């Protein structure tokens, strides 16, 4: 299982566009990706779940990935979040 913490650097947090881009990134891999925030699990393929979580700039979250492409998926998601998610 892949597991790594990352801090959200996007000033607007997870608003619609970066959340939908993240869901698209997760869909590229044969792995189940989960975002852990304050002990709560959010499916990485759930746009509404990510939006409802209200993750804000400066928050540290944990990315977990499990499956045949867990390392590739986990690394891609962590790198995407650390890059500012295109904003």
N, C-alpha and C positions, 0 to 999 in steps of 0.2 A: 504494500500500500504506500502510495505517495502521500506525504503530509508536509506542508510548509506554511509558515505564517508570512503574511504580507500586509503592508500598510497602504490603505487607499490614499492616493495622492491627488486624485481628481477633485478640484475645488467644489464641484457640484455634487459629488458623491455618485451613487448609482442611480442616475436618472434614466429615462427611457432609452436613449440612444446607446449609451455604453452597456446598459443591461442587455439590450437585444444583441449587441455585438458579442458580448460574453457568451450568451446562449448559443449563438452561431459558432463561436470558437469551440465550445464544449461539444457541439454536434459533429465536429470533424473527427472525433476520436472514439474508438471502441473502449470506452471507460465510463464509469459512473463518477461524476464529479459532485462533491458536496462542499458547500461553504459553511464554515462553523463561525457563528457570531454570538458571543455571550452565552455559550453552551447550547445554542439552538442550531439545528441542522437545516440548511436551505438547499434544495436540489439545484445544481448548477444548470439544469436544463429548463428551469421554471422561471420564465420572465416575470410572472406575477409574484412569485415567491421572493425573487430578488428585489423587486420594486417595493413590496410590502415590508421587507426587512428594514428599509430606511437607513442603509449603511452610509455613513457620512465621511467626509474627508478627515484624515488623521486616525481613523479607526483601524485597529489591527484585526484581521480576520485570518482564519486558517483555511487553507485549501486542501481537501483530501480527494484523492482519485484512486479508484480501484477497478481493475480489469486488465485485459491484454495490453492496452496502450496507456496504462496509468501514469508512467513516468513522462511520456510525451504530453499527455493531456494536462497533467498537473503543472509541468514546467510552462506550457503555453499559457495557461490561465494565470499563473503567478506573474509571468513576464508581461502579459497584457495589462493586468491591474497595476503593476509597478510602473508601467510606461505612461500611465495617465489615461488609458482606455480611449485614446484617439482624440481627447479634448485638449 
